[in-house]
Amino acid sequence: MKTKRVLVFAGKLGYQTRSFDAAARKLGVELAFVTDRCHQLDDPWGDRAIAVHFESPEVAAYTVLEEVRRNNQRLDGGRVDGILALGDRPAVAAAYVARGLGLTYNHPAAVEACRSKLRMREVFRDAGLRVPWFRTVAPQPAPEPALLGISYPCVLKPISLSASTGVIRANNREEFLAAAARVRRVLESPEILASREANLDQMIVEGYIPGREVAVEGLLTDGELRPLAIFDKADPLEGPFFEETIYVTPSRLGEARVREIERCAADAVRGLGLSYGPVHAEFRINEDGVWPLEVAPRPIGGLCAGALRFVRDESDEVIGLEELLLRHAAEMPVGEWTREAAASGVMMIPVPASGVLESVDGEEEARATAHIVGLEITARLHDYIAAWPEGSSYLGFLFARAESANEVERALRVAHGKLRFAIRERLAVEHPVTGRVVGSLASDQR
């Protein structure tokens, strides 16, 4: 049998690539990474990745297709058996490449719809799903909410950014104007402008949806959605910002509500036209029912996949989400694998304040907490890290496993309480002539 080969589209700093590489070695699958690294660097990470720019997905796809067709030795004559995308931006380029190679995957138009919060709302509305009122607003000049017919509470969001970056709740006119100015600063920041993300001149405003929030991890085959896990988001996400923290599975909402969530997830995926591969979706639940928030054609982000393990009958083997998805992409059997019986969860360790991370203490005490099975501090010492709504990266990830979801949540909270992060505030530095802010210094803030 020939070795299966899978193209994996991922950001150059993605947490998950190492886990997928380990799973590929176990399965005997050959991976070829497609990343957004500088094309002028000579393979700095030693993984022979194809360098592209994901902000131009069609150009990126052309680069990949040309590389595959060059009959290079790494891809054995250009043959590719499957495709995986590990992020929102890489997913669009992956869809174009799959189309060019004739591989089973999502249509580019469906994936592009998932990249726009505006387009997604339109799709959900047209599919008859529950959606709040929504409209687009140009962040500059400052919009006057009364003229736009905006009611409160409402939520302002960048159209294309992910990880709740720039998402702010406003309860009145003054908060709306302050939130609009803050979203504008996010969209005009050097980091965001450098990403060349689309729709940076627009934001979406929508009615606030009260209720609890859940996340669904699923797998699509021929348009049929198989739910793999439903996570309760243990902390209320009521604003003004929406930084996620604790995910716990299985859900404690009850069997009837879980079935309702699964039906809504299937309807949302069908409305978007997604048909193949991993899906990560988020929903609000209240007395009116289930409201789809977002659907992404990719697996759960960061290191959160470590909270999911799968088993099969008559076997002691346990596999992670990465291996399950790689099996699926390489057209290996996956139907017999189901999530383990134990409850599990992850805490995305929140950023208490923007600044320079100086030290981390209490790691050993946290790891020694009952039911804690892992701790990874991913933020680097002496680097600047931004809190929400400007931020999009966490300090790290805590993992727990126990008999019940309540035990998992309690363990994550106790372990987090033992961690101590010293963060120094950055002070603005002004240009001596123009007076404009050109940099920053750190001041002691613990």
Secondary structure, DSSP 8 states (H G I E B T S, - for coil): ----EEEEEE-TT-STHHHHHHHHHHHT-EEEEEE-S-TTS--TTSS--EE--TTSHHHHHHHHHHHHHTT-GGGTTT---EEEE-SHHHHHHHHHHHHHHT-S---HHHHHHHT-HHHHHHHHHHTT-----EEEE-SSS---HHHHT--SSEEEEESS--TTTT-EEESSHHHHHHHHHHHHHHHTSHHHHHHT-TTTT-EEEEE---SEEEEEEEEEETTEEEEEEEEEE-S---SS-----EEEES-SS-HHHHHHHHHHHHHHHHHHT--SEEEEEEEEEETTEEEEEEEESS---TTGGGG-EEE-TT----EEHHHHHHHHHTT---TT-EE-SSEEEEEEE--SSSEEEEEEE-HHHHHTSTTEEEEEE-S-TT-EE--TTT----SEEEEEEESSHHHHHHHHHHHHHT-EEEEEEEEEEE-TTT--EEEEEEE---
